[in-house]
Amino acid sequence: MFEVHQHLIAKEGVYILENMVTEELARDEADEFMFVLGHAKIKGAVQMIINPVAIR
């Protein structure tokens, strides 16, 4: 189950950011910003709650 998640996240370190809320960035017409994403604290996890930050 969720083989893509297991491969991308746990084995390759690629995060799937499918549930990001970007409405505020679009409303503010933020076309340039620095995106910061901390890494998951649990090795081998396939799902993690993380707090991405966009700095204008």
C-alpha positions as CSV (number, residue, x, y, z in Angstrom):
1,M,0.0,0.0,0.0
2,F,1.3,3.5,-0.9
3,E,4.4,2.1,-2.6
4,V,5.1,5.5,-4.2
5,H,5.2,7.2,-0.8
6,Q,7.5,4.5,0.6
7,H,9.9,4.9,-2.3
8,L,9.9,8.7,-2.7
9,I,9.9,9.7,1.0
10,A,11.7,6.9,2.9
11,K,14.2,5.8,0.2
12,E,14.8,8.9,-1.8
13,G,14.0,11.7,0.6
14,V,11.5,13.4,-1.8
15,Y,8.5,14.9,0.0
16,I,5.1,14.9,-1.6
17,L,3.5,18.2,-0.8
18,E,0.0,17.6,-2.0
19,N,-2.0,19.2,0.8
20,M,-0.3,22.6,1.0
21,V,-2.5,25.6,1.5
22,T,-1.4,28.3,-0.9
23,E,-4.5,30.6,-1.1
24,E,-2.9,33.4,0.9
25,L,0.2,33.5,-1.3
26,A,-2.0,33.7,-4.4
27,R,-4.3,36.3,-2.8
28,D,-1.2,38.4,-1.9
29,E,0.2,37.9,-5.5
30,A,3.4,36.6,-4.0
31,D,5.3,35.7,-7.1
32,E,8.7,35.5,-5.4
33,F,9.4,34.0,-2.0
34,M,11.8,31.7,-0.2
35,F,10.3,28.3,0.6
36,V,11.6,26.6,3.7
37,L,10.7,23.0,4.6
38,G,12.1,21.2,7.6
39,H,12.8,17.5,7.3
40,A,10.9,14.8,9.0
41,K,12.3,13.8,12.4
42,I,11.6,10.1,12.1
43,K,13.8,8.0,9.8
44,G,11.9,5.8,7.4
45,A,8.5,7.5,7.9
46,V,6.1,7.6,5.0
47,Q,3.9,10.3,6.4
48,M,4.7,13.2,8.5
49,I,3.2,16.5,9.6
50,I,5.6,19.3,8.7
51,N,5.4,23.1,8.7
52,P,6.5,24.7,5.5
53,V,7.2,28.4,5.5
54,A,7.1,30.9,2.6
55,I,9.2,34.1,3.4
56,R,8.6,37.1,1.2
